Amino acid sequence: MTADLGHGFVVPAPAVVSLPVVGRAARFPVRRIYCVGRNYLAHIREMKEAEDERDPPFFFQKPRDAIVPDGATVAYPADTDDYQFEIELMVAIGAPARNVPVAEADSVIFGYGVCLDMTRRDRQRECGAKRLPWERGKAFDASAPCGAVYPKGTGGNPAKGAITLAVNGVETQRGDLDQLIWNVPEIVSNLSASYQLEPGDIIMTGTPAGVGPVRPGDVIIGAVEGFGRLTLTIGAPEA
Ligand code: MN
């Protein structure tokens, strides 16, 4: 095949991935997905794998095309027998940032929302035990359900508010944003010390205690006070 595809690319170009914005017709385009690990003490304790629970939080990434929208059904993924949910506050970055001080971090935030850090827990634990990268456990297809973005000032308080998750109507996770080990400005400041942040970056800020597995047919509803809710249905296993 010699013809181009009409836009100067030799194979089809990836689609722009974006999230709806509350109160706006325009959408939030996603560039990168950063995630914070170990950011609630109660979750560190339930995982029982930190060598020292005072070890600081850390970052990993998911691919942006792992995003699935609110209300979606996702297939139970391949490569796991322990597919788990983690409810998290999402931060949406609206301006470039590098080495931003904690006191100025708010100025680069566009808004907030609800997201799920879906996890193949068996693969994550194996990778950790073998000192291998976490990708198989964390960065797989459809592992990043995300809700709408609430522009800063239109939603709740990112420093204080309930963060909860229910499976089939039964609450399994409950925490409060005031339990974050690194709060939102500290996350943005720390992340910007290692990476050039750009508009379109989103950050999953860590999960409270109560994580657990789901099975085909389960319906997950996650919520963060003032930032809406996110529903995910687990479908049949991937063919
Ligand atoms: Mn997480």
Boltz pocket constraint, residues with backbone or C-beta under 6 A from the ligand:
constraints:
  - pocket:
      binder: B
      contacts: [[A, 35], [A, 36], [A, 37], [A, 86], [A, 88], [A, 117], [A, 204], [A, 206], [A, 207]]
      max_distance: 6.0
